[in-house]
Amino acid sequence: MLRPRIFLASLLASLAFVNGGVALPNFVEQRKQTGGGDNTQPVGTNPISKFETKYLGQQNANNSCSHRDLGFTGQLQGKWYAIFGDTLWCSPGVADPSKDPEGFHGLVRDSVSLMTDDLLVVQDMHLNADSPVRHQLQFVPFNADWDEKNTFGFGGTSLVETADGAGAVYYLVNEDDNTLRGAGVGKVELVNGEPTVTQRFGSNGYWWPAPSTPRYGDVATFRDPRSDYIYIWGGAPTSITDFTNAQYVYLARVNAADAYDLSKYSYWWGQDAGWKTGQPHTEFGPTTATVWWTGQGQFVWSDFYDCYIFVHLSPGGGDVLLRTATSIEGPWTPDVKVYTATPIDGGLTYAGVAHPYLDTTGKTLTISYTNNNHIEVIRVTFSK
Ligand SMILES: *[C@@H]1O[C@H](CO)[C@@H](O)[C@H](O)[C@H]1NC(C)=O
């Protein structure tokens, strides 16, 4: 289905991969030869070797109608929510997205939904007054005082709990003409039972300017259940245009209770230099990065394997990949492919989403991903 150009801009990371995808084998080969001081090379053996993967179906809302992407999960006050990216409303009155006629019927740049007991059903939040089918309002608000417009993208990742029942969402302010302003943090509180962005930090609505600083949080965000930290992965600064160097991903973290205080963030400068508080990366490359060449995704802690798993899709491809590590700083093992999605109408597949709350033993892991603005769900059952 043809979609307006506008929605593609929030896929900037994915698009970069797609644009560069033709050259992938060469870039990967060249990079493998870079050798010492490189934190980002896969190390060790991935313990995931025996598994069975089942396709479960598409996930839709039971109270609204749209086509959308992402849906990164996160917890707030004991409930799990999904943060979607571009949410393209269905035509007025259409309740089933598979019956939506061609054309553009309005959109918001991101939205939030409540996960239900049925993993193929979510309950959309912040609905407008459209009748008979209501549509979602935008989750991260734009602010005209910062010269932001309703066309701006806010590429959000997971909702993470901070303290006192509040949460945070990490987002990337995107002017939607491929100009990224920077990465920032919003405070999320439950208002009338719905997660609501009640404050955005930074004098211009973001903290880390995209040209000079990694876009912390735009690749993955994680509230580590094994510590007090929120970990955030972000892509390279936009001033880095060399293809290989632009694919490095940088790590930062903060105590969850300090998530609204920029000075409390620490930045991982690599295995040798370790964590530096208050010092965002100013050097970029394999010694200060954590990983290289990964799509957006989510971390989980696996009690089954006793390690972290990062769920993501192959950049520019439809493979659902799992890599593991015993600490978020890495090193990470090589990826194991657990599924290959079939692109719908030749569209993009991206964004690995984990649903760990469905099985806390870690014996199974339910995963969703975006397939051309449909959310598809699979379940991996592991065995040893
Ligand atoms: C959607 O699902 C939620 C959770 O199961 C439920 O509470 C709600 O009533 C459902 N809404 C509709 C319109 O079916």
The ligand as an ORCA input file, in Angstrom:
! r2SCAN-3c Opt
* xyz 0 1
  C      -9.819     -4.064     24.797
  O      -9.075     -4.916     25.654
  C      -9.025     -4.493     26.993
  C      -8.122     -5.443     27.729
  O      -8.494     -6.780     27.552
  C     -10.428     -4.481     27.591
  O     -10.378     -4.028     28.933
  C     -11.278     -3.552     26.775
  O     -12.581     -3.600     27.230
  C     -11.248     -3.961     25.293
  N     -11.964     -2.944     24.531
  C     -12.872     -3.271     23.644
  C     -13.541     -2.134     22.951
  O     -13.176     -4.437     23.385
*
